């Protein structure tokens, strides 16, 4: 998996849109109607670093890290303590990426 593939998959969901989030490529749920407030962010892509940060809950984060410690790690910030999870794109399969992304999208729609 690479950042281009991750972007393409994230945008393949018709309910997602891309935007700039503090200098990072980010993805959020589209507004429900024109002029409405956009939904929550579910993923950022860190192009230079080659990883994505997913907005998971602590239970999801703990499970992914326990089963795939080389592929996932908690973000080293206060957001990481709340579930923000680094996904090393070169280490995940497309199946793992899609699974983790689907969790983040579900969280963003709650």
C-alpha positions in Angstrom: 0.0 0.0 0.0 1.2 3.5 -0.7 -0.2 7.0 -0.2 -1.7 7.1 -3.8 -3.5 3.9 -3.2 -4.7 5.0 0.2 -6.0 8.2 -1.3 -7.8 6.4 -4.1 -9.5 4.0 -1.8 -10.5 6.7 0.7 -12.0 8.8 -2.1 -13.7 5.7 -3.6 -16.2 6.1 -0.8 -18.8 8.4 -2.3 -19.4 9.9 1.1 -15.8 11.1 1.6 -14.1 14.3 0.6 -10.5 15.5 0.7 -9.3 18.7 2.3 -6.2 20.4 3.8 -5.9 19.8 7.6 -3.0 21.8 9.0 -0.9 21.0 5.9 -1.8 17.4 5.7 -4.1 15.7 3.2 -7.2 14.8 5.2 -10.5 13.0 4.5 -13.8 13.6 6.1 -17.5 12.8 5.6 -19.1 15.0 3.0 -21.8 17.5 4.2 -25.3 16.0 3.9 -26.5 18.9 1.8 -25.0 21.9 0.0 -23.8 24.6 2.4 -24.1 22.3 5.5 -21.2 21.7 7.9 -18.9 18.9 6.8 -18.6 15.7 8.8 -15.8 14.5 11.0 -12.3 13.7 9.8 -11.5 10.0 9.6 -8.0 9.9 8.2 -5.0 12.1 7.4 -2.2 11.2 5.0 1.3 12.1 5.9 2.9 12.1 2.4 6.6 12.6 3.4 6.4 10.1 6.2 4.5 7.5 4.1 1.8 6.8 6.7 -1.8 7.5 7.5 -3.3 8.5 10.8 -6.8 7.0 11.5 -9.3 8.3 14.0 -10.1 5.1 15.9 -11.4 4.6 19.4 -9.1 3.1 22.1 -10.6 -0.4 21.8 -10.0 -0.5 18.1 -6.5 1.0 18.4 -5.6 -1.6 21.1 -6.8 -4.5 19.0 -5.0 -3.4 15.9 -1.7 -2.8 17.7 -2.0 -6.1 19.5 -2.5 -8.1 16.3 -0.3 -6.0 14.0 2.4 -4.2 16.0 4.6 -3.6 13.0 1.8 -2.0 11.0 0.0 0.1 13.6 1.0 2.3 16.5 -0.6 4.9 18.7 0.1 8.5 17.5 2.6 10.0 20.0 0.4 12.8 21.1 -2.7 13.5 23.2 -4.7 12.4 20.1 -3.0 9.1 20.2 -4.2 8.6 23.8 -7.7 9.1 22.5 -7.3 6.6 19.6 -5.5 8.4 16.8 -3.5 5.5 15.2 -0.6 5.6 12.8 -0.9 3.0 10.0 2.5 2.3 8.2 1.3 2.1 4.7 4.2 0.1 3.3 3.6 -2.6 5.9 -0.2 -3.1 5.6 -2.0 -5.1 3.0 -4.9 -3.7 1.1 -7.2 -5.9 3.1 -5.8 -4.5 6.4 -6.0 -1.0 5.1 -9.6 -1.3 4.0 -10.5 -2.9 7.4 -8.9 -0.2 9.5 -10.3 2.5 7.2 -13.8 1.2 7.5 -13.6 1.4 11.3 -12.4 5.0 11.1 -15.3 5.9 8.7 -17.8 4.3 11.0 -16.5 6.3 13.9 -16.7 9.5 11.8 -20.4 8.9 11.1 -21.5 8.3 14.7 
